[in-house]
């Protein structure tokens, strides 16, 4: 979901899925007509064209987010660069959807492995493939999850306020 730029790692996700025989469907959401990244996007779409398991669905409107997340079993965020937590991950958690994310910065900070998702080393298509295959081949993994929305701003404010109000350590 989102921008289809090279540093978002769509090619890593395609390497993982195209290199697997797992019974999965991969739907990639994001604008496929972005002049800055058009050569990259076209290359990825061409790579995936012969695999019926992969579909480029284009971008979706905010109003369509509930439908998009309801259609997902898991959200994959294969970013190659350090990010703050993308809103799409928070939206997934709020919708009860687990996340498989690169083990980078804010991405991995909100993933509690085997509670609300999995992480893999950024750029490692083989590790991502293993994660995708694990999820695809073991439906019991989903049963053990406890995907919850992340705490809201009020809770975070209260925690920070308590931390700053606490007496300094000697």
C-alpha positions in Angstrom: 0.0 0.0 0.0 1.4 3.4 -0.8 4.1 4.8 -3.0 5.7 2.4 -5.3 9.3 3.7 -5.1 12.4 1.5 -5.2 13.1 2.1 -1.5 9.7 0.8 -0.5 10.9 -2.7 -1.6 8.2 -3.9 -3.9 10.9 -5.8 -5.8 11.9 -7.6 -2.6 8.3 -8.7 -2.1 8.1 -9.8 -5.7 11.3 -11.8 -5.4 9.9 -13.5 -2.3 6.5 -14.4 -3.9 7.7 -15.2 -7.4 10.4 -17.5 -5.9 7.8 -19.4 -3.8 5.2 -22.0 -4.7 3.1 -21.0 -1.7 -0.6 -20.7 -2.3 -0.8 -16.9 -1.9 -2.4 -14.0 -3.6 -0.4 -10.8 -3.6 -2.3 -7.5 -4.2 -0.1 -4.4 -4.5 -1.9 -1.2 -3.8 -0.3 2.0 -5.0 -0.3 4.4 -8.0 1.1 2.7 -11.1 1.4 6.0 -12.9 4.1 8.0 -11.2 6.5 9.7 -13.6 9.4 9.8 -11.1 9.3 6.0 -10.6 7.7 4.9 -13.8 10.6 2.8 -15.1 10.8 0.9 -11.8 7.0 0.4 -11.6 6.8 -0.8 -15.2 9.7 -3.2 -14.5 8.0 -4.7 -11.4 4.6 -5.0 -13.3 6.4 -6.8 -16.2 8.1 -9.2 -13.8 4.8 -10.1 -12.2 2.7 -10.2 -15.3 3.1 -14.0 -15.9 2.1 -14.9 -12.3 -1.6 -15.0 -11.7 -1.1 -14.8 -8.0 0.1 -11.2 -8.3 -2.1 -8.2 -9.0 -1.4 -4.5 -9.1 -4.6 -2.9 -7.9 -3.7 0.7 -8.0 -4.2 3.2 -5.3 -7.3 3.3 -3.1 -9.2 6.2 -1.7 -9.3 6.7 2.1 -13.0 5.8 2.1 -12.0 2.4 0.6 -9.5 1.5 3.4 -12.0 -0.6 5.4 -12.7 -2.8 2.4 -9.0 -3.0 1.4 -8.0 -4.1 4.9 -11.0 -6.5 5.2 -9.7 -8.3 2.1 -6.2 -8.8 3.6 -4.9 -11.7 5.6 -1.6 -9.9 6.3 0.0 -6.6 5.2 3.6 -6.8 4.0 5.8 -3.7 4.4 9.2 -4.5 2.8 10.8 -1.1 3.0 14.5 -0.7 2.5 15.0 2.5 4.4 14.4 3.7 7.9 10.9 5.0 8.4 8.8 6.2 11.2 5.9 3.9 11.6 3.8 4.2 8.4 0.2 4.9 9.0 -0.7 1.9 6.9 0.7 -0.4 9.6 -1.4 1.4 12.3 -4.4 1.1 10.0 -3.7 -2.6 9.6 -3.5 -3.2 13.3 -6.7 -1.2 13.9 -8.4 -3.5 11.4 -7.0 -6.6 13.1 -4.6 -7.3 10.3 -1.1 -8.6 11.2 2.0 -7.1 9.5 5.1 -8.6 8.1 7.7 -5.8 8.0 11.3 -5.0 7.4 13.3 -5.1 10.7 14.1 -1.4 10.4 13.5 1.6 12.7 9.9 2.4 13.5 8.6 -0.5 11.4 10.0 -3.2 13.7 9.3 -1.2 16.9 5.6 -1.7 16.6 5.7 -5.4 15.5 5.6 -7.8 18.4 6.7 -11.1 16.7 4.0 -13.8 16.7 1.6 -11.4 18.5 0.8 -9.0 15.8 3.1 -9.9 13.0 6.6 -10.9 11.9 9.8 -9.0 10.9 12.6 -9.9 8.5 15.9 -8.4 7.6 15.4 -5.5 5.2 16.1 -6.5 1.6 16.4 -10.2 2.4 13.9 -11.8 -0.1 14.7 -15.3 1.1 13.8 -14.3 4.7 10.6 -12.6 3.5 9.8 -15.7 1.4 10.2 -17.8 4.6 7.9 -15.5 6.5 5.2 -15.5 3.7 5.4 -19.3 3.4 5.1 -19.7 7.2 2.0 -17.7 7.3 0.5 -19.3 4.1 1.2 -22.9 5.3 0.3 -22.6 9.0 -3.2 -21.2 9.6 -2.7 -21.8 13.3 -0.3 -18.9 13.3 -3.3 -16.6 12.9 -5.1 -18.2 15.8 -2.3 -17.4 18.2 -2.2 -13.7 17.2 -3.6 -10.8 19.3 -3.6 -7.9 16.8 -4.8 -4.7 18.6 -4.9 -1.1 17.6 -1.8 0.8 18.8 -2.3 3.2 21.7 -3.7 6.6 20.8 -2.1 10.0 21.2 -3.8 10.6 24.6 -2.2 7.4 26.1 1.2 8.3 24.6 0.9 11.9 26.0 0.1 10.5 29.5 3.1 8.2 29.4 5.4 11.0 28.3 3.9 13.4 30.9 4.5 10.7 33.6 8.1 10.1 32.4 8.9 13.9 32.5 7.2 14.4 35.9 9.1 11.5 37.5 11.9 12.5 39.9 15.3 12.3 38.4 17.4 9.2 39.2 20.2 10.0 41.7 
